Structures are given as C-alpha cells and as structure tokens.
Amino acid sequence: MSLVNLFDAALALPAAWRSRLLGEIGTASVKLLRMDGTPVVEEAHGTPEILVVLDGRLELVVHGTPVTVGTGEMYQVPAGVRHAVAPGSRGTLLIVEVPQEA
C-alpha cells in the first residue's frame, strides 16, 4: 500500500459528508470524510463505527445526549444506535466500520 496523507485526501474529496474508502483491514473498512458545519440527520448502521477526529470537532447527538468529539479523540457508536451530527461539526473525520461476527 502506498503512503496516504489524510489531510490532502480529505481536501481532495468532491464534497463534505461523502466518505472515501481508504482501505480495508480484515473485515473493517477505513473511510475518510470532510465535515463542513452542516448537520446530518439521525441514522443507525448495522455495524459498529469508530469515529476519530483528526482535526476540528464532531458534534454528535446520541440517544438525545450531546457528545463532543475533539481533535485527537475517538468515539465508538455501537451497531444499531441512532445518532445524528449537530450543526457546527468541522474538520477531518476518520471512520472505521467493523462488521460484527455472525
């Protein structure tokens, strides 16, 4: 695998909130996206997600509770848990999706 500058890759994304698959490790997918301050409606995924803020700040609402994830911090969203992105989230987000074993 070649070297990837995550910040350059995020800047090259065509639009905010559209993730790019960077690679896979076993069954886990590693994705990158750029946050631009706009909110994202509540959603839930069939797999757990690990959200790593590389720079900036992610403002989540999980089960109605606000959660701020800052630069260098990580938050794990379990599979099936509804969560939304509140207005004001900006920066670069690395997402690791880990399918649960059957």
Secondary structure as GFF3:
##gff-version 3
##sequence-region A 1 102
A	DSSP	alpha_helix	6	11	.	.	.	ID=ss1
A	DSSP	beta_strand	20	25	.	.	.	ID=ss2
A	DSSP	beta_strand	28	36	.	.	.	ID=ss3
A	DSSP	beta_strand	40	43	.	.	.	ID=ss4
A	DSSP	beta_strand	49	62	.	.	.	ID=ss5
A	DSSP	beta_strand	65	70	.	.	.	ID=ss6
A	DSSP	beta_strand	74	77	.	.	.	ID=ss7
A	DSSP	beta_strand	83	85	.	.	.	ID=ss8
A	DSSP	beta_strand	90	97	.	.	.	ID=ss9
###
